[in-house]
Amino acid sequence: MRRPLIPLPSWLPVDGYILALVGTVGLAALLPARGPAATVADGASTGAVALLFFLYGARLSTREAMDGLRHWRLHLTVLACTFVAFPLLGLAARGLVPYVLPPALYTGLLFLCLVPSTVQSSIAFTSIARGNVAAAICAGSFSSIVGIVITPLLAALVLDGDGSGFSSDSLVSIVCQLLLPFLAGQLLRRWIGGFLTRNKKVLGYVDRGSILLVVYSAFSTGMVQGIWHQISPLRLLCLVGVEAVLLAAMLTCTSYGSKKLGFSRGDRIAITFAGSKKSLAAGLPMASVLFGAQAGLAVLPLMLFHQMQLMVCAVLSKRYAAQADADADADRDAGTDAGSDADASDVDAGVRMKADAGGEGGAAGGEGARSAAAVAVSGPRG
């Protein structure tokens, strides 16, 4: 997990990239792209989305993903949490419209529930918590692959009629901007994989810069169309509360559900973090393709949820780690106590053996003295 840009208490981590996203939103509010500049920004955003998914495909090792299929129960559990439990909770939240959430924010909340799980942060938190890191890597990778196909299909199914503007044209755009570049990256990975690995740090800035460009374009369009005047601070506060309940419900579901299914401690940690989180990196480009001009409000719930999950999971991972350390200390203490008891038993046994040997020797010595006295009195025979 990236270090925060500003020093904050360890229990309140703020992702530096979130600060950059907030700054980008502020820039779009002050200096939105208009006219020809908006056309250029939209074209650059489209190219950035295609580049992102091309890099995703080129980086993902198909062999590693296939090797992870051996742990299919864990991966199915994570996929069920990401693409079944989350969407069901999102559909259940429809009852909050319009009293708690306006339709535009609810559409964004429902889209949040359809996005695939994270990869990097799930791995980082699982590692901190002493969980099964290999399982977290595979689970996040599978979720990303499946999400490229499942998220648009689910969006077509559940967002139809929610004012999202989803149509067959959106599906074609998804294929052209997301799926085809991803497949091209997979096909070319054999030749460019080494280059990407050697320049991983630089390409990381390309990833983040591309997403910032997508955010700027989406929020600029929203500012020009005046959609932000539709949302009051009270509604935003309600959205934060609803997302807090959503995150708590999924953390509870993944934690206790994996325990009931009989997974080991390390696997339960991987399921908890991979099954309760949503990917900002994958969700933002998808939203720009799915919602077009309405993407500004659609990605707001995802941005808020992303920061919330980082803060909560950072605290949770440290608690898991502290519990693991305490259990290890208890096991060591138990082993030390058992060893001490065994040593004490050996010492006691040795003392008793010596005492018994001394008593038997004394008895034997007394018997020998009595025999010698008898011989002295009676004298030698024969």
Secondary structure, DSSP 4 states (H G I P E B T S, - for coil): -PPPSS---TTS---HHHHHHHHHHHHHHHS---THHHHHHHHHHHHHHHHHHHHHHHHS-HHHHHHGGGGHHHHHHHHHIIIIIHHHHHHHGGGGTTTTS-HHHHHHHHHHTTSPPPSHHHHHHHHHTT--HHHHHHHHHHHHHHHHHHHHHHHHHHSTTTT----HHHHHHHIIIIIHHHHHHHHHHHHHHHHHHHTHHHHHHHHHHHHHHHHHHHHHHHHHHTGGGG--HHHHHHHHHHHHHHHHHHHHHHHHHHHHTT--HHHHHHHHHHHS---HHHHHHHHHHHHGGGHHHHHHHHHHHHHHHHHHHHHHHHHHHHHHHHHHHHHHHHHHHHHHHHHHHHHHHHHHHHHHHHHHHHHHHHHHHHHHHHHHHH----
